[in-house]
C-alpha cells in the first residue's frame, strides 16, 4: 500500500463515476436515451474485453445499480459524504448523487478524476490524508479539489485480473485513514470486482452449470483464516444438478478487539437474485464486524440493509452469527440466530446441546426479534453451525427427513476428532442419507478447541472444501 502525503506527477482524468450515499429525495439518474451532459461524461478511452461487458448491464437491471450499492455502503461505514465506484469503458455511465440540490460542487472535480484515474492506471490503492498537501492534486487542478480534502481509492478488477475501475471515498476534512478503514475498503473493492465478474459472465452467456459454479465460488471465502489456538473447518456441497446458484453461504473473518466473526446463512430462492442477496449479506456482515461484536446488532444491520435495498426482487434470509474470542481456557462465544437452525455445542464428554435462542428471519420486518446468547468452549469442545440442507435432507427410500435427532446422535458419537473430521462426517452422513441426490445446498462450519497446542502452526483442522 502507498499512503501519499506529497507527490509530483500529475495524472490525466479519463473515467466516469457512479456515486453513493443517496438521500430519500434524490432524483432518478438520467435516462440513457437522453443526450449526455459533457460535464457528466468526460472522454473515456475504450477498454477492450471484459471492461465493456457490464455496460449493457444484466437482464432487467441497470448495470450501475450493484456498484451504487457498494458506494452507498462505503460511505455509510466510513462516515464520508462522498463515495463512488468508477468504471471505465466505451459507454460510461455518470452522475453524482448526494444531499441537496445539484450544482457544480456535485460534479466530480478534475482533481478527483485524476486521482481515480491514477488508481486505475497504477493498479494500486492510493490513500491521501490531505489532498492540499499533495502535489499531484495541485498540479492537475491548481484551483483546488472542490472541497475534497481526505481521499482514498482502491482498484476494481475484472475477471481477467485487469483493473477496470476504482472504488473511491472522499471527505471534506483531513482524515488519517486507519488500517481498519483500508481493510474495509479493500473488501468492498473486492465485492465490486465480483460484481464486475458476474456481469461479464452473464453478458458472455457462459454455460449455466459453469456459471453457477463460478458464481457460487465467488460468494464463498477462498480460504479460512487461522484463529490462534482454535481449529476451524467448513464443508459446502451444492444441491441439485449444479446448474443454479442456490442461497447457502458461510464466512469467517476478523472482527474488532481480537475477536472473530463466523456466519452461516440461507437466502430464499436461487439463481442470480439469490447470488446478489448473498453478496449483499456477506459484505454487510464483514463491514459491521469492523465496528461491532454483538451478533444481534450485526444481524440487525443486515436486516436494515435488506429492507433498504431498492430492488424489484427482494429476498429474505436466515442466518446464524457467532462472535468468537480466543481465551486462555479455549474460547468465549456469543451467538444469535435469525430464523436459522440453532448451533450445536459438543462438549468434550460427548454431550450435545443447542446454543442460542430462535429469532426472526431477516428482510421482512424492521425490528426483528434477535437475542445474544453466550457460551464458553474449553479443551475438547466444538461449536457446529449448519444450514437446514443438513437436517432437511430427505431419505432416498422413504423420503423421511434426516432431522435434528440423527444429527445430534452423529455428533455425539464422533469422539475427540479434529474440526475437519466433524465437518466431513456431517456432510457425508447427510449425502449418504439422500443416496447422493440432495436438492438443497448443505453447509457445515465447525469451531473446535483442541486438547493440545500446535505451537502456532496452522492446525490440520483449519480446512475448507467445496
C-alpha positions in Angstrom: 0.0 0.0 0.0 1.2 3.5 -0.8 0.0 6.3 1.5 0.9 9.6 -0.2 1.4 12.9 1.5 3.1 14.7 -1.4 3.6 13.6 -5.0 5.0 15.2 -8.1 3.5 13.5 -11.1 0.1 14.7 -12.4 -2.2 12.1 -14.0 -4.8 12.7 -16.7 -8.5 12.2 -16.0 -10.4 9.9 -18.2 -13.1 7.9 -16.4 -16.7 8.2 -15.2 -18.4 7.8 -11.8 -21.3 6.3 -10.0 -21.5 7.9 -6.6 -23.3 6.6 -3.4 -24.9 7.8 -0.2 -28.3 8.6 -1.6 -30.9 10.5 0.4 -34.6 9.8 0.1 -35.3 12.8 -2.2 -32.7 12.1 -4.8 -34.0 12.2 -8.4 -33.6 9.2 -10.6 -30.4 9.1 -12.8 -30.7 10.5 -16.2 -32.4 8.4 -18.9 -29.7 6.7 -21.0 -31.6 7.8 -24.1 -31.1 11.5 -23.2 -28.1 13.3 -24.7 -25.3 13.2 -22.1 -24.1 16.4 -20.4 -20.5 17.0 -21.4 -19.7 17.8 -17.8 -21.0 14.5 -16.7 -19.4 12.5 -19.4 -15.7 13.1 -19.8 -13.8 11.4 -22.6 -13.1 7.8 -21.7 -10.7 5.6 -23.6 -12.2 2.4 -24.9 -11.3 -0.6 -22.8 -11.5 -3.8 -24.8 -12.6 -7.1 -23.5 -14.4 -7.5 -20.1 -14.5 -3.8 -19.3 -17.2 -3.3 -21.8 -19.4 -6.2 -20.7 -21.2 -4.5 -17.8 -22.0 -1.6 -20.0 -25.0 -3.4 -21.3 -26.0 -4.5 -17.8 -27.8 -7.6 -16.6 -31.2 -8.7 -17.8 -33.9 -6.5 -16.2 -31.5 -4.3 -14.1 -29.3 -1.3 -14.5 -25.6 -2.1 -14.7 -24.8 0.7 -12.3 -27.1 -0.5 -9.5 -24.8 -3.0 -7.9 -21.8 -0.6 -7.9 -24.0 2.1 -6.5 -24.9 -0.2 -3.6 -21.2 -0.7 -2.9 -20.7 3.0 -2.9 -23.6 3.6 -0.5 -22.2 1.0 1.9 -18.7 2.5 1.7 -20.0 6.0 2.6 -22.1 4.6 5.4 -19.3 2.6 7.0 -16.6 5.2 6.5 -18.8 8.1 7.6 -17.8 10.1 4.5 -20.1 12.4 2.5 -18.9 11.1 -0.9 -18.2 7.6 -2.2 -18.1 6.3 -5.8 -17.4 3.3 -7.9 -15.8 4.5 -11.2 -15.9 2.1 -14.2 -14.1 2.7 -17.4 -15.5 1.5 -20.8 -16.7 2.5 -24.2 -20.1 3.7 -22.9 -19.6 5.2 -19.5 -22.4 6.0 -17.1 -22.0 9.0 -14.9 -24.0 11.1 -12.3 -23.3 12.5 -8.9 -25.8 11.7 -6.1 -25.6 13.5 -2.8 -27.8 15.5 -0.4 -29.0 18.9 -1.6 -29.6 20.4 -5.0 -27.4 19.5 -7.9 -24.7 22.1 -8.6 -21.1 22.3 -9.9 -19.9 21.1 -6.5 -21.8 17.9 -7.0 -19.8 17.0 -10.1 -16.6 15.2 -9.8 -13.7 17.7 -9.9 -10.8 17.3 -12.3 -8.6 16.6 -9.2 -10.9 13.7 -8.1 -10.9 12.4 -11.7 -7.1 12.5 -11.8 -6.8 10.6 -8.5 -9.3 7.9 -9.6 -7.6 7.5 -12.9 -4.2 7.2 -11.1 -5.6 4.2 -9.2 -6.8 2.6 -12.4 -3.6 3.2 -14.3 -1.3 2.1 -11.4 -3.4 -0.9 -10.4 -2.7 0.0 -6.8 -4.5 1.6 -3.9 -4.0 5.3 -3.2 -4.7 6.8 0.3 -4.2 10.5 1.0 -4.9 12.2 4.3 -5.0 15.7 2.9 -5.0 16.5 -0.8 -4.0 20.1 -0.2 -0.5 18.8 0.7 -0.3 16.5 -2.4 1.5 18.0 -5.4 -0.3 15.6 -7.8 -3.6 17.3 -6.9 -2.1 20.8 -7.1 -0.5 20.1 -10.5 -3.6 18.6 -12.1 -6.1 21.1 -10.7 -4.5 24.3 -9.3 -7.8 25.8 -8.3 -8.3 23.0 -5.7 -10.3 19.8 -5.4 -13.8 21.3 -5.0 -13.9 20.8 -1.2 -12.5 17.3 -1.1 -9.6 17.0 1.4 -9.2 13.4 2.5 -9.3 10.8 -0.3 -8.8 7.1 -0.7 -9.1 4.9 -3.8 -8.9 1.1 -4.4 -8.7 -0.8 -7.8 -11.7 -2.8 -9.1 -10.6 -5.7 -11.2 -12.3 -7.7 -14.0 -12.4 -11.5 -14.1 -9.1 -11.5 -16.1 -7.3 -9.5 -13.3 -7.2 -6.2 -15.3 -8.1 -3.1 -13.4 -11.4 -1.8 -14.9 -12.5 0.7 -12.2 -11.9 2.2 -8.8 -13.8 2.5 -5.5 -13.2 5.9 -4.1 -14.2 7.7 -0.9 -13.7 11.4 0.0 -14.2 13.7 2.9 -14.3 17.5 3.3 -11.9 17.3 6.3 -8.4 16.0 6.8 -8.5 12.4 7.9 -5.9 9.8 8.9 -7.2 6.5 7.3 -6.7 3.7 9.8 -5.6 0.1 9.0 -9.2 -0.9 9.6 -10.5 1.7 7.2 -8.2 0.4 4.5 -9.2 -3.3 5.1 -12.9 -2.5 4.9 -12.4 -0.5 1.6 -10.3 -3.3 0.1 -13.1 -5.7 1.0 -15.7 -3.5 -0.7 -13.5 -3.1 -3.8 -13.3 -6.9 -3.9 -17.1 -7.0 -3.8 -17.3 -4.6 -6.7 -14.8 -6.8 -8.6 -17.0 -9.8 -8.0 -20.0 -7.8 -9.4 -17.9 -6.9 -12.5 -17.1 -10.6 -13.0 -20.7 -11.5 -12.5 -21.9 -9.1 -15.2 -19.2 -10.2 -17.6 -20.1 -13.9 -17.1 -23.8 -13.2 -17.8 -23.1 -10.9 -20.7 -20.9 -13.5 -22.4 -23.6 -16.2 -21.9 -21.4 -18.8 -20.1 -22.8 -22.3 -19.9 -25.3 -22.4 -17.0 -23.6 -25.0 -14.8 -20.2 -23.4 -15.2 -21.6 -20.0 -14.5 -23.4 -21.3 -11.4 -20.2 -22.9 -10.1 -18.2 -19.7 -10.7 -20.8 -17.5 -9.0 -21.1 -19.8 -6.1 -17.4 -19.9 -5.6 -17.2 -16.1 -5.7 -19.7 -16.0 -2.9 -17.7 -18.2 -0.6 -14.4 -17.4 1.1 -11.4 -18.5 -0.9 -9.8 -19.9 2.3 -10.5 -19.9 6.0 -8.3 -17.8 8.4 -6.3 -19.3 11.1 -7.7 -18.4 14.5 -4.9 -18.8 17.1 -5.4 -21.8 19.4 -8.5 -23.0 17.6 -9.5 -25.2 14.7 -11.9 -24.1 12.0 -13.3 -26.2 9.2 -16.0 -25.7 6.6 -17.7 -28.0 4.1 -20.1 -27.0 1.3 -21.9 -29.2 -1.1 -24.1 -27.7 -3.8 -27.6 -29.2 -4.2 -29.4 -30.1 -7.4 -27.5 -30.7 -10.6 -25.3 -27.6 -10.1 -27.0 -25.5 -12.9 -28.4 -22.9 -10.5 -26.8 -20.8 -7.8 -28.5 -21.6 -4.6 -28.6 -19.4 -1.5 -26.5 -21.1 1.3 -23.3 -19.3 2.3 -20.8 -19.1 5.1 -17.9 -16.9 6.1 -15.2 -16.5 8.8 -13.4 -13.1 9.3 -11.6 -11.0 11.9 -13.7 -8.6 13.9 -12.7 -5.9 16.4 -10.8 -6.2 19.7 -9.2 -9.6 18.9 -12.5 -11.4 18.1 -13.7 -13.2 15.0 -17.0 -13.4 13.2 -18.5 -16.7 11.9 -21.7 -16.9 10.0 -23.9 -19.4 8.1 -26.8 -18.2 6.1 -29.5 -19.2 3.7 -31.1 -16.8 1.2 -34.6 -17.6 -0.1 -34.6 -18.6 -3.7 -31.9 -19.4 -6.3 -30.2 -18.0 -9.3 -28.7 -14.6 -9.9 -31.2 -12.8 -7.4 -30.1 -15.2 -4.6 -26.5 -14.6 -5.5 -27.0 -10.8 -5.3 -28.6 -11.1 -1.9 -25.8 -13.4 -0.7 -23.2 -10.9 -1.8 -25.0 -8.1 0.0 -25.2 -10.2 3.1 -21.5 -11.1 3.1 -20.1 -7.7 2.7 -22.6 -6.0 5.0 -21.7 -8.5 7.8 -18.0 -8.0 7.2 -18.3 -4.3 7.3 -20.4 -4.3 10.5 -17.9 -6.7 12.2 -15.3 -4.0 11.9 -17.1 -1.8 14.4 -19.4 -4.1 16.4 -19.1 -7.5 18.1 -22.6 -8.1 19.4 -24.2 -10.7 17.0 -27.8 -9.4 17.3 -26.7 -5.9 16.3 -24.7 -7.1 13.4 -27.7 -9.2 12.2 -30.0 -6.2 12.7 -27.7 -4.1 10.5 -28.0 -6.7 7.8 -31.8 -6.7 8.2 -31.8 -2.9 7.7 -29.6 -3.3 4.6 -32.0 -5.8 3.1 -35.0 -3.6 3.8 -33.4 -0.5 2.3 -32.1 -2.4 -0.8 -34.0 -0.9 -3.8 -34.8 -3.9 -6.0 -37.7 -5.4 -7.9 -36.9 -8.9 -6.4 -36.5 -8.5 -2.7 -35.2 -11.6 -0.8 -35.3 -12.6 2.8 -32.8 -14.8 4.5 -31.9 -16.8 7.7 -28.6 -16.5 9.3 -26.7 -17.5 12.5 -23.8 -15.3 13.6 -21.2 -16.1 16.2 -18.6 -13.8 17.7 -15.6 -15.8 18.9 -12.9 -14.5 21.2 -10.0 -16.9 22.0 -9.2 -17.2 25.7 -6.6 -19.0 27.8 -9.1 -21.7 28.5 -10.5 -22.0 25.0 -13.0 -19.5 23.5 -15.8 -17.2 24.5 -18.7 -17.3 22.1 -21.6 -15.0 21.6 -24.2 -16.2 19.2 -27.5 -15.0 17.6 -29.9 -16.8 15.3 -32.2 -15.1 12.8 -34.7 -17.7 11.8 -31.8 -20.2 11.3 -31.3 -23.6 12.9 -29.6 -23.2 16.2 -25.9 -24.1 16.6 -24.9 -27.3 18.4 -22.2 -27.5 21.0 -20.5 -30.8 21.6 -18.7 -31.0 24.9 -15.6 -33.0 25.5 -17.5 -35.7 27.3 -19.8 -36.2 24.3 -22.9 -34.2 25.4 -24.5 -32.3 22.6 -26.8 -29.3 23.3 -28.3 -26.4 21.2 -26.8 -23.0 21.7 -28.8 -19.8 21.3 -32.4 -18.7 21.1 -34.6 -18.7 18.0 -35.0 -15.3 16.3 -36.8 -13.7 13.4 -35.6 -14.1 9.8 -34.1 -11.1 8.1 -35.5 -8.8 5.4 -39.2 -8.9 6.4 -39.8 -6.6 9.4 -37.9 -3.5 10.6 -37.4 -4.7 14.1 -36.6 -8.4 14.1 -36.7 -10.3 17.4 -33.0 -11.2 17.9 -31.1 -12.4 21.0 -27.5 -12.8 22.1 -26.5 -16.0 24.0 -23.1 -16.6 25.5 -21.3 -19.9 25.9 -17.7 -21.0 26.8 -15.8 -23.6 24.9 -13.0 -25.5 26.6 -10.5 -28.1 25.6 -12.2 -30.8 23.5 -15.4 -28.7 23.0 -16.8 -28.0 19.5 -19.3 -25.5 18.0 -21.2 -26.6 14.9 -23.1 -24.2 12.6 -25.0 -25.7 9.7 -27.7 -25.0 7.1 -31.1 -26.6 7.0 -30.0 -28.5 4.0 -28.4 -30.9 6.5 -31.4 -31.6 8.8 -34.0 -31.3 5.9 -32.1 -33.8 3.7 -34.7 -36.4 2.5 -34.0 -40.2 2.5 -33.8 -41.7 -0.9 -36.1 -44.6 0.1 -38.9 -43.3 2.4 -38.3 -39.6 1.9 -38.0 -39.2 5.6 -36.1 -36.1 6.9 -32.6 -36.6 8.3 -33.7 -34.4 11.2 -32.2 -32.9 14.4 -32.0 -36.2 16.4 -29.9 -38.0 13.8 -27.5 -35.0 13.6 -27.1 -34.8 17.4 -26.5 -38.6 17.7 -23.9 -38.4 14.9 -22.0 -35.6 16.5 -22.2 -37.1 20.0 -20.6 -40.4 18.6 -17.7 -38.8 16.8 -15.3 -38.7 19.8 -12.4 -36.3 20.1 -11.7 -35.7 16.4 -10.5 -32.5 14.6 -12.9 -29.9 13.3 -12.3 -31.1 9.7 -13.3 -34.6 10.6 -16.5 -33.4 12.3 -17.4 -31.3 9.2 -16.6 -34.2 6.9 -18.7 -36.7 8.9 -21.8 -34.4 8.9 -21.7 -33.8 5.2 -21.0 -37.5 4.3 -23.8 -38.6 6.6 -26.4 -36.2 5.0 -25.2 -37.1 1.5 -25.4 -40.8 2.2 -28.9 -40.4 3.7 -30.2 -38.9 0.4 -28.4 -41.5 -1.7 -26.2 -38.8 -3.2 -29.2 -36.9 -4.6 -29.7 -33.8 -2.5 -31.9 -31.0 -3.9 -30.6 -28.3 -1.4 -27.2 -26.9 -0.6 -25.6 -28.1 2.6 -23.1 -26.1 4.7 -21.3 -27.1 7.8 -18.9 -24.8 9.7 -17.1 -26.2 12.8 -15.0 -24.5 15.5 -13.0 -26.7 17.8 -10.9 -26.1 20.9 -8.1 -28.8 20.5 -6.8 -30.6 23.6 -3.2 -29.9 22.6 -1.5 -26.8 21.3 0.0 -26.7 17.8 2.9 -24.3 18.6 1.4 -21.5 16.5 1.3 -23.5 13.3 -1.9 -23.9 11.3 -3.8 -26.8 12.8 -4.9 -29.6 10.4 -8.5 -28.8 11.5 -8.4 -25.5 9.6 -9.7 -26.6 6.3 -12.4 -25.8 3.8 -13.8 -27.9 1.0 -16.3 -27.1 -1.7 
